[in-house]
Amino acid sequence: MAFLAVITIVLGVFCLQANALNNSFYEYYSYLWGNDHFSVDSQGTEVQLKLDKSSGAGFRSKLDYQFGMFHIRMKIPDKKTEGIVTSFYLTDLMDSMHPIDHIELNYEFIGTNGTMRTNIYDNDMGHRIQVFNLWFDPTQDYHTYEILWNNYQILFLVDNIPIRVFKNNIPGVTYPNQPMHVEASIWNAQFAGKVDWSKAPFYTYYTDFGFYACPGDNMAACSSDNLFWNRYKELNTAQKKQMAHYRKRYMDYDYCAQPAKRKPECAYNNV
């Protein structure tokens, strides 16, 4: 398993640099919605979001960013139910805007059984869903969810393990490069199934809020190789092998495997 050592060393660079950050919630984020369903501990190191019949809750980054290495540690609700969505994502949608064609890169837990899906909205309504049944129980402890976004690739990582890539070298396919902000939330959705409200309230927790990113809207500056995240232009052979291993073992659904939903990028990504 030599490739596991390689991927740990290479991607460990992200973690080492992130550990040097001020990880306080207030440094990067602010309350978005939920009133008393949103709370922060006295040190600013942990956020609790609550969902019941009256409301969910959410928070967002203070700034918009164009490329960076975004991550958070999250623990989803431990009461078993369908119907709730726990998320961490980047988006260019304005607050409270009804969903329209937009840019978004997301992690969403559908229910609380460990089913996690990722989706990419490329100035459209998405439909690039890939679903994973994770190799751990995300209700029992914190785990790290990361998105590396630069002008070469979008890379999704769970606990430093790459699980999905979307490349910026695909003929005829646009690439998300508009500034986005970060959001996290818990809410209930019809597409996720029926909530067992007898088990409410449901709590999800977030911590480790620091990240590296380029604020504002300046493509030249934010694409510079002086910013470390822009130097990761492609997975190496060992990283590709590890990603292929985890996708084969833990991916439960891939839009690229559905003839009616397959898109042009499917021939280029995750290979």
C-alpha positions as CSV (number, residue, x, y, z in Angstrom):
1,M,0.0,0.0,0.0
2,A,2.8,2.4,-0.9
3,F,0.5,4.8,-2.6
4,L,-1.3,5.4,0.7
5,A,1.9,6.7,2.2
6,V,2.4,9.0,-0.7
7,I,-1.1,10.5,-0.6
8,T,-0.8,11.0,3.1
9,I,2.4,12.9,2.8
10,V,1.3,15.1,-0.1
11,L,-2.2,15.9,1.1
12,G,-0.9,16.3,4.7
13,V,0.7,19.5,3.5
14,F,-2.8,21.0,3.4
15,C,-3.5,20.0,7.0
16,L,-0.1,21.3,8.3
17,Q,-0.7,24.7,6.8
18,A,-4.4,24.8,7.9
19,N,-3.3,24.0,11.5
20,A,-1.4,27.3,11.6
21,L,-4.6,29.2,11.1
22,N,-6.7,31.0,13.6
23,N,-9.6,28.4,13.7
24,S,-12.1,30.7,15.4
25,F,-15.5,30.7,13.9
26,Y,-15.7,34.5,14.2
27,E,-12.5,34.9,12.1
28,Y,-14.1,33.5,8.9
29,Y,-17.9,33.1,9.4
30,S,-21.0,34.8,10.7
31,Y,-24.6,33.7,11.5
32,L,-26.9,33.4,8.5
33,W,-30.3,32.0,9.7
34,G,-32.0,29.9,12.4
35,N,-32.3,32.3,15.3
36,D,-32.0,30.2,18.5
37,H,-31.3,27.1,16.4
38,F,-27.8,28.4,15.9
39,S,-25.2,28.6,18.7
40,V,-21.4,29.0,19.1
41,D,-19.4,27.9,22.2
42,S,-17.7,30.6,24.3
43,Q,-14.3,30.0,22.7
44,G,-15.7,30.3,19.1
45,T,-14.3,26.8,18.3
46,E,-17.6,24.8,17.8
47,V,-20.9,25.6,16.2
48,Q,-24.1,23.7,17.0
49,L,-27.0,23.8,14.5
50,K,-30.4,22.5,15.5
51,L,-33.3,21.2,13.3
52,D,-36.9,20.7,14.5
53,K,-40.3,21.3,12.9
54,S,-40.0,25.1,13.3
55,S,-36.6,25.7,11.7
56,G,-33.1,24.6,10.8
57,A,-30.1,26.8,10.8
58,G,-27.0,27.9,8.9
59,F,-23.9,30.1,8.7
60,R,-21.8,31.6,5.9
61,S,-18.3,33.0,5.3
62,K,-17.9,36.7,5.7
63,L,-16.2,37.1,2.3
64,D,-16.4,35.8,-1.2
65,Y,-13.4,33.9,-2.6
66,Q,-11.9,33.0,-5.9
67,F,-10.0,29.7,-5.4
68,G,-8.6,28.2,-2.3
69,M,-8.4,25.2,0.0
70,F,-11.6,25.0,2.0
71,H,-12.2,22.6,4.8
72,I,-14.3,22.0,7.9
73,R,-14.7,19.3,10.5
74,M,-18.3,18.1,10.9
75,K,-20.3,15.6,13.0
76,I,-23.9,15.0,11.7
77,P,-26.9,14.1,13.9
78,D,-26.8,10.7,15.6
79,K,-30.6,10.1,15.6
80,K,-31.6,7.9,12.7
81,T,-33.9,9.5,10.2
82,E,-34.4,10.3,6.6
83,G,-35.4,13.7,5.2
84,I,-32.7,16.0,6.7
85,V,-29.8,17.5,4.8
86,T,-26.6,18.5,6.6
87,S,-24.2,20.4,4.3
88,F,-21.0,22.2,3.7
89,Y,-20.6,24.0,0.4
90,L,-19.4,26.9,-1.8
91,T,-21.9,28.9,-3.8
92,D,-22.3,32.2,-5.6
93,L,-26.0,32.4,-4.8
94,M,-27.0,35.4,-2.7
95,D,-28.4,34.8,0.7
96,S,-32.1,33.6,0.6
97,M,-32.1,33.6,-3.2
98,H,-34.4,31.0,-4.7
99,P,-32.2,28.4,-6.5
100,I,-31.5,29.3,-10.1
101,D,-28.7,28.5,-12.5
102,H,-25.6,29.1,-10.4
103,I,-22.2,27.9,-9.3
104,E,-21.9,25.5,-6.3
105,L,-19.6,22.8,-5.0
106,N,-21.2,20.8,-2.2
107,Y,-21.2,18.1,0.3
108,E,-24.6,17.0,1.5
109,F,-25.5,14.2,4.0
110,I,-28.9,12.8,3.0
111,G,-30.5,11.6,6.2
112,T,-28.2,10.3,9.0
113,N,-27.3,6.8,7.8
114,G,-23.9,7.9,6.4
115,T,-25.0,8.5,2.8
116,M,-23.1,11.5,1.5
117,R,-23.4,13.1,-1.9
118,T,-21.3,15.6,-3.8
119,N,-22.7,17.8,-6.5
120,I,-21.3,20.5,-8.9
121,Y,-23.4,23.3,-10.3
122,D,-21.6,24.7,-13.3
123,N,-23.8,27.8,-14.0
124,D,-26.8,25.4,-14.2
125,M,-28.9,23.4,-11.8
126,G,-26.3,20.8,-11.1
127,H,-27.3,17.2,-11.7
128,R,-23.7,16.0,-11.3
129,I,-24.4,13.9,-8.3
130,Q,-22.1,11.3,-6.9
131,V,-23.2,9.4,-3.8
132,F,-20.9,7.7,-1.3
133,N,-21.6,5.3,1.6
134,L,-18.7,6.3,3.8
135,W,-16.2,4.0,5.4
136,F,-16.9,5.4,8.9
137,D,-19.9,6.5,10.9
138,P,-20.1,10.3,10.5
139,T,-22.5,10.6,13.5
140,Q,-20.0,9.4,16.0
141,D,-17.0,11.7,15.6
142,Y,-15.7,14.7,13.7
143,H,-14.3,14.1,10.2
144,T,-12.7,16.5,7.7
145,Y,-14.4,17.5,4.5
146,E,-12.3,19.5,2.0
147,I,-12.6,21.2,-1.3
148,L,-9.5,22.2,-3.2
149,W,-10.6,24.7,-5.9
150,N,-8.1,26.3,-8.3
151,N,-8.0,27.1,-12.0
152,Y,-6.9,23.6,-12.8
153,Q,-9.2,21.3,-10.9
154,I,-11.8,20.9,-8.2
155,L,-10.9,18.2,-5.7
156,F,-13.1,16.7,-3.0
157,L,-11.3,15.0,-0.1
158,V,-12.7,13.3,3.0
159,D,-10.1,12.8,5.8
160,N,-7.4,13.7,3.3
161,I,-8.6,11.0,0.8
162,P,-9.5,12.2,-2.7
163,I,-12.9,11.0,-3.8
164,R,-13.7,13.2,-6.8
165,V,-12.1,15.5,-9.3
166,F,-13.5,17.9,-11.9
167,K,-10.9,19.2,-14.3
168,N,-10.6,22.5,-16.2
169,N,-9.3,21.0,-19.4
170,I,-12.5,19.6,-21.0
171,P,-13.5,20.7,-24.5
172,G,-16.8,22.5,-24.6
173,V,-17.4,22.4,-20.9
174,T,-17.3,25.6,-18.8
175,Y,-15.4,25.7,-15.5
176,P,-16.6,27.3,-12.3
177,N,-14.3,30.3,-11.7
178,Q,-16.6,33.0,-10.3
179,P,-16.1,34.1,-6.7
180,M,-18.1,32.1,-4.1
181,H,-18.7,32.2,-0.4
182,V,-18.9,29.2,2.0
183,E,-22.0,28.0,3.7
184,A,-23.1,25.2,6.1
185,S,-26.6,24.3,7.2
186,I,-29.1,21.7,8.4
187,W,-32.6,21.6,6.9
188,N,-35.3,19.2,5.8
189,A,-36.0,18.5,2.2
190,Q,-38.7,16.4,0.5
191,F,-36.1,14.8,-1.9
192,A,-34.3,13.4,1.1
193,G,-37.2,11.4,2.4
194,K,-39.6,11.6,5.4
195,V,-38.3,13.0,8.6
196,D,-39.1,11.1,11.8
197,W,-40.0,14.2,13.8
198,S,-40.6,12.0,16.9
199,K,-36.8,12.0,17.3
200,A,-36.4,15.8,16.9
201,P,-34.5,17.9,17.7
202,F,-31.5,17.0,15.5
203,Y,-28.1,18.5,16.1
204,T,-25.1,18.8,13.9
205,Y,-21.7,20.2,14.9
206,Y,-18.9,22.0,13.1
207,T,-15.4,22.9,14.1
208,D,-11.9,23.7,12.7
209,F,-13.1,26.8,10.8
210,G,-9.9,28.1,9.3
211,F,-9.1,27.8,5.6
212,Y,-6.8,29.3,3.0
213,A,-8.4,31.2,0.0
214,C,-8.1,34.3,-2.1
215,P,-10.7,36.9,-1.3
216,G,-12.4,39.1,-3.9
217,D,-12.6,38.9,-7.7
218,N,-9.2,39.1,-9.3
219,M,-8.5,36.1,-11.5
220,A,-4.8,37.1,-12.2
221,A,-3.9,37.4,-8.5
222,C,-6.0,34.5,-7.3
223,S,-4.6,32.2,-9.9
224,S,-1.0,32.9,-9.0
225,D,1.3,30.0,-8.2
226,N,2.5,32.1,-5.2
227,L,-0.6,30.7,-3.5
228,F,0.1,27.2,-2.5
229,W,-3.2,25.7,-3.4
230,N,-2.7,26.7,-7.0
231,R,0.4,24.5,-7.3
232,Y,-1.8,21.3,-7.1
233,K,-2.6,21.1,-10.8
234,E,-3.2,17.3,-11.1
235,L,-3.3,14.2,-9.0
236,N,-0.2,12.1,-9.2
237,T,-0.3,8.4,-10.0
238,A,-0.5,7.3,-6.4
239,Q,-3.3,9.7,-5.7
240,K,-5.3,8.5,-8.7
241,K,-4.9,4.9,-7.5
242,Q,-6.2,5.8,-4.1
243,M,-9.1,7.7,-5.4
244,A,-10.0,4.9,-7.8
245,H,-9.9,2.4,-4.9
246,Y,-12.2,4.4,-2.7
247,R,-14.6,5.2,-5.5
248,K,-14.9,1.6,-6.5
249,R,-15.5,0.5,-2.9
250,Y,-17.6,3.2,-1.5
251,M,-19.3,5.1,-4.4
252,D,-23.0,4.1,-4.6
253,Y,-24.2,6.3,-7.4
254,D,-22.5,8.2,-10.3
255,Y,-24.4,10.4,-12.8
256,C,-21.7,9.5,-15.3
257,A,-22.9,5.9,-15.2
258,Q,-26.5,6.9,-16.1
259,P,-26.9,7.2,-19.9
260,A,-29.7,9.8,-19.5
261,K,-27.7,12.0,-17.1
262,R,-24.2,11.5,-18.4
263,K,-22.5,14.8,-19.4
264,P,-19.4,15.6,-21.6
265,E,-17.0,15.9,-18.7
266,C,-17.6,12.3,-17.7
267,A,-15.0,11.1,-20.2
268,Y,-12.3,13.2,-18.6
269,N,-12.8,13.4,-14.8
270,N,-11.9,10.8,-12.2
271,V,-9.6,8.9,-14.5
